[in-house]
């Protein structure tokens, strides 16, 4: 798993039960899944399973741009969400 820097942690919301329960289409999340790291915009949610679009332009040093192609469709689970884009990329 990619290491989060103090800078990453300072600017983004940590996933809590309350915050995760309010996620839906249009929210942005940082996902670590199978050695890949990317920011995704949620397009669909089914319980703890999500579909989304990768936003490569939101890459950070701890989550490099080469992780996935921009606009790629991805599927991930709630347990793979490590940061929320609330108040930076969206409002949750």
PyMOL CGO cylinders between C-alpha atoms (Angstrom):
from pymol import cmd
from pymol.cgo import CYLINDER

trace = [
    CYLINDER, 0.00, 0.00, 0.00, 1.22, 3.49, -0.84, 0.3, 1, 1, 1, 1, 1, 1,
    CYLINDER, 1.22, 3.49, -0.84, 2.32, 5.54, 2.19, 0.3, 1, 1, 1, 1, 1, 1,
    CYLINDER, 2.32, 5.54, 2.19, 0.31, 8.67, 2.92, 0.3, 1, 1, 1, 1, 1, 1,
    CYLINDER, 0.31, 8.67, 2.92, 2.37, 11.75, 3.68, 0.3, 1, 1, 1, 1, 1, 1,
    CYLINDER, 2.37, 11.75, 3.68, 1.51, 14.18, 6.48, 0.3, 1, 1, 1, 1, 1, 1,
    CYLINDER, 1.51, 14.18, 6.48, 0.60, 16.69, 3.76, 0.3, 1, 1, 1, 1, 1, 1,
    CYLINDER, 0.60, 16.69, 3.76, -1.90, 14.23, 2.26, 0.3, 1, 1, 1, 1, 1, 1,
    CYLINDER, -1.90, 14.23, 2.26, -3.49, 13.60, 5.63, 0.3, 1, 1, 1, 1, 1, 1,
    CYLINDER, -3.49, 13.60, 5.63, -3.73, 17.28, 6.50, 0.3, 1, 1, 1, 1, 1, 1,
    CYLINDER, -3.73, 17.28, 6.50, -5.75, 18.25, 3.41, 0.3, 1, 1, 1, 1, 1, 1,
    CYLINDER, -5.75, 18.25, 3.41, -8.26, 15.44, 3.14, 0.3, 1, 1, 1, 1, 1, 1,
    CYLINDER, -8.26, 15.44, 3.14, -11.03, 13.90, 5.20, 0.3, 1, 1, 1, 1, 1, 1,
    CYLINDER, -11.03, 13.90, 5.20, -10.48, 10.48, 6.75, 0.3, 1, 1, 1, 1, 1, 1,
    CYLINDER, -10.48, 10.48, 6.75, -13.16, 7.87, 5.98, 0.3, 1, 1, 1, 1, 1, 1,
    CYLINDER, -13.16, 7.87, 5.98, -15.42, 7.40, 9.01, 0.3, 1, 1, 1, 1, 1, 1,
    CYLINDER, -15.42, 7.40, 9.01, -18.64, 5.39, 9.17, 0.3, 1, 1, 1, 1, 1, 1,
    CYLINDER, -18.64, 5.39, 9.17, -20.71, 8.59, 9.05, 0.3, 1, 1, 1, 1, 1, 1,
    CYLINDER, -20.71, 8.59, 9.05, -18.82, 10.04, 6.10, 0.3, 1, 1, 1, 1, 1, 1,
    CYLINDER, -18.82, 10.04, 6.10, -18.78, 6.75, 4.18, 0.3, 1, 1, 1, 1, 1, 1,
    CYLINDER, -18.78, 6.75, 4.18, -22.52, 6.33, 4.65, 0.3, 1, 1, 1, 1, 1, 1,
    CYLINDER, -22.52, 6.33, 4.65, -23.15, 9.68, 2.95, 0.3, 1, 1, 1, 1, 1, 1,
    CYLINDER, -23.15, 9.68, 2.95, -21.04, 8.94, -0.16, 0.3, 1, 1, 1, 1, 1, 1,
    CYLINDER, -21.04, 8.94, -0.16, -22.80, 8.80, -3.50, 0.3, 1, 1, 1, 1, 1, 1,
    CYLINDER, -22.80, 8.80, -3.50, -22.53, 9.79, -7.14, 0.3, 1, 1, 1, 1, 1, 1,
    CYLINDER, -22.53, 9.79, -7.14, -20.34, 12.86, -7.58, 0.3, 1, 1, 1, 1, 1, 1,
    CYLINDER, -20.34, 12.86, -7.58, -18.19, 12.30, -4.50, 0.3, 1, 1, 1, 1, 1, 1,
    CYLINDER, -18.19, 12.30, -4.50, -14.43, 11.87, -4.93, 0.3, 1, 1, 1, 1, 1, 1,
    CYLINDER, -14.43, 11.87, -4.93, -12.44, 9.24, -3.05, 0.3, 1, 1, 1, 1, 1, 1,
    CYLINDER, -12.44, 9.24, -3.05, -8.85, 8.06, -2.96, 0.3, 1, 1, 1, 1, 1, 1,
    CYLINDER, -8.85, 8.06, -2.96, -8.65, 4.30, -3.43, 0.3, 1, 1, 1, 1, 1, 1,
    CYLINDER, -8.65, 4.30, -3.43, -5.82, 1.86, -2.71, 0.3, 1, 1, 1, 1, 1, 1,
    CYLINDER, -5.82, 1.86, -2.71, -6.71, -1.41, -4.38, 0.3, 1, 1, 1, 1, 1, 1,
    CYLINDER, -6.71, -1.41, -4.38, -4.38, -4.28, -5.25, 0.3, 1, 1, 1, 1, 1, 1,
    CYLINDER, -4.38, -4.28, -5.25, -1.27, -2.08, -5.27, 0.3, 1, 1, 1, 1, 1, 1,
    CYLINDER, -1.27, -2.08, -5.27, -2.99, 0.60, -7.36, 0.3, 1, 1, 1, 1, 1, 1,
    CYLINDER, -2.99, 0.60, -7.36, -3.72, 4.07, -6.05, 0.3, 1, 1, 1, 1, 1, 1,
    CYLINDER, -3.72, 4.07, -6.05, -6.07, 6.53, -7.72, 0.3, 1, 1, 1, 1, 1, 1,
    CYLINDER, -6.07, 6.53, -7.72, -8.65, 9.23, -7.15, 0.3, 1, 1, 1, 1, 1, 1,
    CYLINDER, -8.65, 9.23, -7.15, -12.09, 8.31, -8.45, 0.3, 1, 1, 1, 1, 1, 1,
    CYLINDER, -12.09, 8.31, -8.45, -15.38, 10.12, -8.85, 0.3, 1, 1, 1, 1, 1, 1,
    CYLINDER, -15.38, 10.12, -8.85, -18.15, 7.83, -7.68, 0.3, 1, 1, 1, 1, 1, 1,
    CYLINDER, -18.15, 7.83, -7.68, -20.71, 7.19, -10.41, 0.3, 1, 1, 1, 1, 1, 1,
    CYLINDER, -20.71, 7.19, -10.41, -22.70, 4.42, -8.73, 0.3, 1, 1, 1, 1, 1, 1,
    CYLINDER, -22.70, 4.42, -8.73, -23.03, 2.80, -5.33, 0.3, 1, 1, 1, 1, 1, 1,
    CYLINDER, -23.03, 2.80, -5.33, -24.53, -0.53, -4.31, 0.3, 1, 1, 1, 1, 1, 1,
    CYLINDER, -24.53, -0.53, -4.31, -24.07, -0.98, -0.56, 0.3, 1, 1, 1, 1, 1, 1,
    CYLINDER, -24.07, -0.98, -0.56, -20.30, -1.16, 0.02, 0.3, 1, 1, 1, 1, 1, 1,
    CYLINDER, -20.30, -1.16, 0.02, -19.50, -1.65, -3.69, 0.3, 1, 1, 1, 1, 1, 1,
    CYLINDER, -19.50, -1.65, -3.69, -18.75, 1.33, -5.89, 0.3, 1, 1, 1, 1, 1, 1,
    CYLINDER, -18.75, 1.33, -5.89, -18.25, 2.17, -9.56, 0.3, 1, 1, 1, 1, 1, 1,
    CYLINDER, -18.25, 2.17, -9.56, -16.38, 5.29, -10.58, 0.3, 1, 1, 1, 1, 1, 1,
    CYLINDER, -16.38, 5.29, -10.58, -14.21, 7.18, -13.05, 0.3, 1, 1, 1, 1, 1, 1,
    CYLINDER, -14.21, 7.18, -13.05, -10.50, 7.68, -12.43, 0.3, 1, 1, 1, 1, 1, 1,
    CYLINDER, -10.50, 7.68, -12.43, -9.34, 11.31, -12.24, 0.3, 1, 1, 1, 1, 1, 1,
    CYLINDER, -9.34, 11.31, -12.24, -5.63, 11.11, -12.99, 0.3, 1, 1, 1, 1, 1, 1,
    CYLINDER, -5.63, 11.11, -12.99, -5.28, 14.89, -12.81, 0.3, 1, 1, 1, 1, 1, 1,
    CYLINDER, -5.28, 14.89, -12.81, -5.84, 14.66, -9.04, 0.3, 1, 1, 1, 1, 1, 1,
    CYLINDER, -5.84, 14.66, -9.04, -2.72, 12.56, -8.50, 0.3, 1, 1, 1, 1, 1, 1,
    CYLINDER, -2.72, 12.56, -8.50, -0.42, 13.41, -5.58, 0.3, 1, 1, 1, 1, 1, 1,
    CYLINDER, -0.42, 13.41, -5.58, 3.14, 12.29, -4.77, 0.3, 1, 1, 1, 1, 1, 1,
    CYLINDER, 3.14, 12.29, -4.77, 1.74, 9.47, -2.63, 0.3, 1, 1, 1, 1, 1, 1,
    CYLINDER, 1.74, 9.47, -2.63, -0.64, 8.48, -5.41, 0.3, 1, 1, 1, 1, 1, 1,
    CYLINDER, -0.64, 8.48, -5.41, 1.22, 8.88, -8.72, 0.3, 1, 1, 1, 1, 1, 1,
    CYLINDER, 1.22, 8.88, -8.72, -0.38, 9.82, -12.02, 0.3, 1, 1, 1, 1, 1, 1,
    CYLINDER, -0.38, 9.82, -12.02, 0.69, 6.55, -13.63, 0.3, 1, 1, 1, 1, 1, 1,
    CYLINDER, 0.69, 6.55, -13.63, -1.63, 4.51, -11.42, 0.3, 1, 1, 1, 1, 1, 1,
    CYLINDER, -1.63, 4.51, -11.42, -4.48, 4.40, -13.95, 0.3, 1, 1, 1, 1, 1, 1,
    CYLINDER, -4.48, 4.40, -13.95, -5.55, 6.03, -17.19, 0.3, 1, 1, 1, 1, 1, 1,
    CYLINDER, -5.55, 6.03, -17.19, -7.74, 9.10, -16.91, 0.3, 1, 1, 1, 1, 1, 1,
    CYLINDER, -7.74, 9.10, -16.91, -11.40, 8.38, -17.36, 0.3, 1, 1, 1, 1, 1, 1,
    CYLINDER, -11.40, 8.38, -17.36, -11.01, 4.65, -16.74, 0.3, 1, 1, 1, 1, 1, 1,
    CYLINDER, -11.01, 4.65, -16.74, -14.03, 2.96, -15.26, 0.3, 1, 1, 1, 1, 1, 1,
    CYLINDER, -14.03, 2.96, -15.26, -13.18, 1.25, -11.97, 0.3, 1, 1, 1, 1, 1, 1,
    CYLINDER, -13.18, 1.25, -11.97, -14.94, -0.87, -9.40, 0.3, 1, 1, 1, 1, 1, 1,
    CYLINDER, -14.94, -0.87, -9.40, -13.87, -0.88, -5.77, 0.3, 1, 1, 1, 1, 1, 1,
    CYLINDER, -13.87, -0.88, -5.77, -15.13, -1.67, -2.31, 0.3, 1, 1, 1, 1, 1, 1,
    CYLINDER, -15.13, -1.67, -2.31, -15.62, 0.63, 0.64, 0.3, 1, 1, 1, 1, 1, 1,
    CYLINDER, -15.62, 0.63, 0.64, -12.72, -0.99, 2.51, 0.3, 1, 1, 1, 1, 1, 1,
    CYLINDER, -12.72, -0.99, 2.51, -10.33, 0.29, -0.17, 0.3, 1, 1, 1, 1, 1, 1,
    CYLINDER, -10.33, 0.29, -0.17, -11.27, 3.97, 0.33, 0.3, 1, 1, 1, 1, 1, 1,
    CYLINDER, -11.27, 3.97, 0.33, -8.45, 5.69, 2.24, 0.3, 1, 1, 1, 1, 1, 1,
    CYLINDER, -8.45, 5.69, 2.24, -9.30, 9.39, 1.84, 0.3, 1, 1, 1, 1, 1, 1,
    CYLINDER, -9.30, 9.39, 1.84, -12.34, 11.46, 0.92, 0.3, 1, 1, 1, 1, 1, 1,
    CYLINDER, -12.34, 11.46, 0.92, -12.29, 14.49, -1.34, 0.3, 1, 1, 1, 1, 1, 1,
    CYLINDER, -12.29, 14.49, -1.34, -14.83, 16.32, 0.84, 0.3, 1, 1, 1, 1, 1, 1,
    CYLINDER, -14.83, 16.32, 0.84, -14.32, 20.09, 0.93, 0.3, 1, 1, 1, 1, 1, 1,
    CYLINDER, -14.32, 20.09, 0.93, -11.54, 19.77, -1.70, 0.3, 1, 1, 1, 1, 1, 1,
    CYLINDER, -11.54, 19.77, -1.70, -13.11, 18.10, -4.76, 0.3, 1, 1, 1, 1, 1, 1,
    CYLINDER, -13.11, 18.10, -4.76, -16.70, 17.71, -3.54, 0.3, 1, 1, 1, 1, 1, 1,
    CYLINDER, -16.70, 17.71, -3.54, -18.94, 18.25, -0.52, 0.3, 1, 1, 1, 1, 1, 1,
    CYLINDER, -18.94, 18.25, -0.52, -19.86, 15.18, 1.49, 0.3, 1, 1, 1, 1, 1, 1,
]
cmd.load_cgo(trace, "trace")
